[in-house]
């Protein structure tokens, strides 16, 4: 069983609900990143490289950290509400990170798109 599956089981979430929760956290990250880096949220939110970067960081900073810190509770205690409340705090850690090489590539792409004549 994967770490994600163990977390879903402990929180009593279907994969569909878990994926929606992760997608909402990604959109929140895009909104915050948009304000910091000056790239429209819709561009960040639809860029496959940015999404792949976010999913990797989600795995490291949300799933793995949460599981490591609460492994004993996840595997033995039936407290989905309490675990869910704790889990919801973990995506905030990713909000301080930005994939600088991808952001730089997006800046160049946007600049080229703007400078192209119609």
C-alpha positions as CSV (number, residue, x, y, z in Angstrom):
1,X,0.0,0.0,0.0
2,X,1.4,3.4,-0.9
3,X,1.8,6.3,1.5
4,X,-1.1,8.1,-0.3
5,X,-3.4,5.1,0.1
6,X,-2.5,4.8,3.8
7,X,-3.3,8.4,4.3
8,X,-6.6,8.2,2.4
9,X,-7.6,5.2,4.4
10,X,-6.8,6.9,7.7
11,X,-8.6,10.1,6.7
12,X,-11.5,8.0,5.2
13,X,-11.1,9.8,1.8
14,X,-11.8,8.3,-1.6
15,X,-9.1,8.9,-4.2
16,X,-11.5,11.3,-5.9
17,X,-11.9,13.4,-2.8
18,X,-8.2,13.3,-2.1
19,X,-7.3,14.4,-5.6
20,X,-9.8,17.2,-5.4
21,X,-8.2,18.4,-2.1
22,X,-4.8,18.2,-3.7
23,X,-6.0,20.1,-6.7
24,X,-7.6,22.8,-4.6
25,X,-4.3,23.2,-2.7
26,X,-2.5,23.5,-6.1
27,X,-4.9,26.2,-7.2
28,X,-4.3,28.0,-3.9
29,X,-0.5,27.7,-4.5
30,X,-1.0,29.1,-8.0
31,X,-2.9,32.1,-6.7
32,X,-0.2,32.9,-4.2
33,X,2.6,32.3,-6.6
34,X,0.9,34.4,-9.2
35,X,1.0,37.4,-6.8
36,X,4.7,36.8,-6.0
37,X,6.2,36.0,-9.5
38,X,3.8,38.2,-11.6
39,X,2.6,35.4,-13.9
40,X,-1.2,35.0,-14.4
41,X,-2.7,32.2,-12.2
42,X,-4.3,30.5,-15.2
43,X,-0.9,30.2,-16.9
44,X,0.6,28.7,-13.7
45,X,-2.4,26.4,-13.2
46,X,-2.3,24.9,-16.7
47,X,1.4,24.5,-17.1
48,X,2.2,20.7,-17.0
49,X,5.7,21.3,-15.7
50,X,4.5,23.4,-12.8
51,X,1.9,20.8,-12.0
52,X,4.4,18.0,-12.1
53,X,6.7,20.1,-9.8
54,X,3.8,20.7,-7.4
55,X,2.9,17.0,-7.2
56,X,6.5,16.0,-6.4
57,X,6.6,18.6,-3.7
58,X,3.2,17.5,-2.4
59,X,4.6,13.9,-2.1
60,X,7.7,15.1,-0.2
61,X,6.3,17.9,2.0
62,X,2.8,16.8,2.5
63,X,2.4,13.0,2.2
64,X,5.8,11.8,3.3
65,X,6.2,14.3,6.2
66,X,2.6,13.8,7.4
67,X,3.0,10.1,7.3
68,X,6.4,10.1,9.0
69,X,5.2,12.4,11.8
70,X,1.9,10.6,12.4
71,X,2.6,7.1,11.3
72,X,1.7,5.5,14.6
73,X,-1.7,7.3,14.6
74,X,-2.4,6.6,11.0
75,X,-1.7,2.9,11.4
76,X,-3.5,2.3,14.7
77,X,-5.9,5.0,15.8
78,X,-9.3,5.6,14.3
79,X,-9.5,9.4,14.4
80,X,-10.1,10.6,10.8
81,X,-11.4,14.1,11.7
82,X,-8.4,14.9,13.9
83,X,-5.9,13.5,11.3
84,X,-7.7,15.4,8.5
85,X,-7.4,18.7,10.4
86,X,-3.7,18.1,10.9
87,X,-3.2,17.0,7.3
88,X,-4.8,20.2,6.0
89,X,-2.0,22.3,7.5
90,X,0.8,20.6,5.5
91,X,0.2,22.1,2.0
92,X,1.1,25.5,3.5
93,X,4.7,24.4,3.6
94,X,4.8,24.3,-0.2
95,X,3.5,27.8,-0.5
96,X,7.0,29.2,0.2
97,X,8.6,27.4,-2.7
98,X,8.6,28.2,-6.4
99,X,10.3,26.3,-9.3
100,X,12.6,29.1,-10.4
101,X,13.8,27.5,-13.7
102,X,10.2,26.8,-14.8
103,X,9.1,30.3,-13.8
104,X,12.0,31.8,-15.8
105,X,11.0,29.7,-18.8
106,X,7.4,31.0,-18.4
107,X,8.7,34.6,-18.3
108,X,10.6,34.0,-21.6
109,X,7.6,32.4,-23.2
110,X,5.2,35.2,-22.1
111,X,7.7,37.8,-23.4
112,X,7.9,36.1,-26.7
113,X,4.2,35.7,-27.0
114,X,3.7,39.4,-26.3
115,X,6.3,40.6,-28.7
116,X,5.0,38.5,-31.6
117,X,3.0,40.5,-34.1
118,X,-0.6,39.4,-34.7
